[in-house]
Amino acid sequence: MSTTAIVVLHGFTGSAAAMAPLTSRLPGPVLALDLPGHGSGPISDDPADYTMSAAVAGVVDATAHLEHFALVGYSMGGRVALHVALAHSDRVAALAVIGARTGIDDPAERAERIAADEALANRIESEGIEWFADYWADRPLFATQRSRLLPEQQAELRAQRLACDPQGLAHSLRGMGAGAAEPVGGRLGELAMPCALIAGADDAKFAAIAHCMAGFIPRATVGLIPDAGHAAHLEAPDATAAAVIQCMSS
């Protein structure tokens, strides 16, 4: 498995470059990609360019030169990775998701999340990226980062968020948010490749989700990363990389 390329997908507000704490610790070759609305990719005005289908198609296009590859995704990137693995299981040799879920199955909860993401997208467009960077950093989901990341790491994270295009983020929320994407929890049994379900041990919600998902995936392992919250690859990159590598070697 060491010669199999590893494709890495970032989370919301991230980029290929933002995954460096993880990608720098993985055996090569490693290919980190920018998802729609993020990184150095073009910002389109067409909502169709920001759907889960578009994101999956982008990953498929970017990996067309690879017969097989291992796939790693964090948070939003983990959702995309699940969709890619289900649609192209013949090419995905191993799958690792970090702090990810399959979507929202309950119709009422899903509708509520879609409405919340639409409201946030509107605020990003009206308030601007500086407001959003502060708002996003203050979310309880990322509370552990404020105590565990060094000041210079927190400053770099803020700089990465400030570099995001507000229109791209808004489009991404509307088209690829947790509520917008079709949930795939009912299809987890189709994942025949080795799968690592990774979460920070201090991220109680996603640790529970990882355990739940593992019950439906034939070759799943759960990796809870000590002393890490939602962004385990930032707070504990060595342990997170080790969990990914172990999955890739299965």
N, C-alpha and C positions, 0 to 999 in steps of 0.2 A: 504493500500500500504506500510505501514511502515515495515511489515514483509517480503515484497518481496525483494529478493537480488538485489543489484545494481551492475552491471558489468561496469567497467570503462576502456576505451581504450585511450591510450596516443597518442601524435602527433609524427611527424618525429623528430628524435634525442632524444626522450623521453624514458620513461620506466614506468612500473607499479609504482615504487618507486617515480618517478618524479611527479606523480599525487597526492602526499600526501597533498599538500595545499587544494585540493578539497576533496579527499576521507576522510580526517580527519574531515571534516565538514558535511558529509552525514550520515544519520541514517543507522545502520547496518542491516543486514550483507552486506559488500561491498567486491567485488572481482575485483581487478585491475589486468589486464593481460599485458604481454609483447607481442608485435606484432613481426612478423618475422624480423630478423636482428637487434633487439633491446633488451636491458635489459640482463637478465641472460639466455635467450634462446640460443640454439646451432646455430652456424653459418654454414650454408650448402653451398656447391659449386653448388648446383642444382638450376638454375633459377626458376624452377617450384615451389620451396618452398617459393618464394617471390611474388607470384601473389595475386591478390585480392581474388581469389577462395581459395588459401591456407590460407590466413588470416581469411576468413570467416569460413573455416573448423576448424581452430585452436580455434576460439571463440566457435564454436558449441561443439567441443570436451571438452573444458575446462568448459563448462556449462552443460554438459550432466546430471549432478546430479540435475539440477534445472528444475522443470516443467515449471516455468515462471520466468522471470527476467526483471528488468528495465535496460536500456542500455544507457550509456553516452559515447560520444566520442568527443575528441578534435582534430580539424584540420584533419590530415590524419586518426586519429582514428574515427573522425566523418564520414568520407567517408566509412570506414569499417563498422561502426555502421549502416549506411543507407543500405548497402548491406545485412547485417545480418538481419535487420528488414524486408526487402523486401522478403528475402528467408525463413524466419522463423517467420512470423507475428503471428503465433499461440502461440509462446512462449514469444515474446517480449511484455511485458505489457505496457511499456511506453518508449519513446525515447527522449533523449536530445542530441543535437549536438552543439558544441561550435566552432565558427570560421570555419565552414565546408561548403563545396559545393558538388554538386551532380556529378561533373566531368566536362569535357569540351565537349560541343556539336558540336561546329564548327570544321569541319575536319582539316582546315588549322591551326587554333589555337592549336588544339590538337597535330598535327604533330610537330608544332614549340615547344610546351612544352616537348614532348617526346625527341626531339633533344637536348633541353636545359638540361633536366635531365640526358641524356646520357653524355653530355659534363661535367656536374658537377660530375657525378659518376666517370668519368675518372680522374678528377682532385683530387677527394678525394683519389683515389687509388694511384695517382702519387705524390701528395703533402703531404699527411698524415693528421692525425686528428687534429693536432694543427693549421695548416693552415685553415682547414675547420671550426673549432670552432670559430676562429676570423672572417672568412668570414660570417658565418651564423649569428653571433651576430650583425654584422654591417648592415644587410639587413634592408631596410626601414620598412618592416613589423613589426620589433621588436623595432623600435625606441623608443616607449613609455616605454619600459622596462628600458632603460638607464636612464630615469628620474624618474621613479616611484618605481623601485625595490631598496631596500637598498643595499649598497655595498656587504654585506655578502650574500644577496640573489643572486646578480649577480655572485658572486664568486662561489656559489653552482651550479648555472645554467651552468657556464663554466665547472666546474668539472664534471657535468653530461654528457656534450657533449664530453669532453675529454675521458670519460670512454667508449664511444661508439666504437664499432669495425668498422674500416673504410670499410672493405669488406662487412659487414652487411648493412651499410648505403648505399653503392653503389648498392648492389643488391636490396635493398628496393626502391631506386629511380627508378631503371630500371623496376621493376616489379609492384610497387604500387604507383608510382608517379601520380599526378593529371591527366596527359595525358594517362598513361598506363591503368588505370582502365576504364572499360566500363561506360560511363555516364548513370545515372539513373534518370535524370530529368523528363523524360516522364512517369515515374512510380510512382511519388510521390502520386498520387491519391489513390494508393493501401495501403497507410499507414493509417490504421484505428485506431491505438492506439493514445493516447495523445502524442503530439510531441512538444517539446520546441526547438525553433531555437534561439540560444543564440549567441550574438556577443558583443564585446566591442564597446561602443558608439563611440570611437575614431578610430575604424577600419572601415572606410567608405565603403570599398569594400565588406567586409563580412557582414556588417550591411544591405547593399542593397541586397545582396544575400539572407539573412535571410528573409527579407520582400518579396522578389520574390518567394522563396520556399513556404512561408506560404500561398500564393494564391492558391496553388495546393494540400495542405494537409488538409483534412476535419477537423481535431481536432488540428490544429496548433496554438501555441502562439509564439509571438516574444518577446524575452527578450534582450533589449539593456542595457548593464552594464555600468553605468556612470564611468568616470575616468579610463577607461580600453581600451587597444588596442587589438591586436590579441589574446594574451594569457590571456584572461579575468580571468581565474581560478588562475593565478599567481598574477596579478595586483590587482584584487578585489575578492579574494576568498570567502568572506562572501556573497557578493551580488550574485556571480555566483552560489554558493551552494544553496542559497535561491531560485533562479530561477529554478534550477534542482529539488529541493524538491517540489516546487509548482507543477511542471509538474507530478512528481511521485504521487502526491496526487489527481490528477484530476480524 
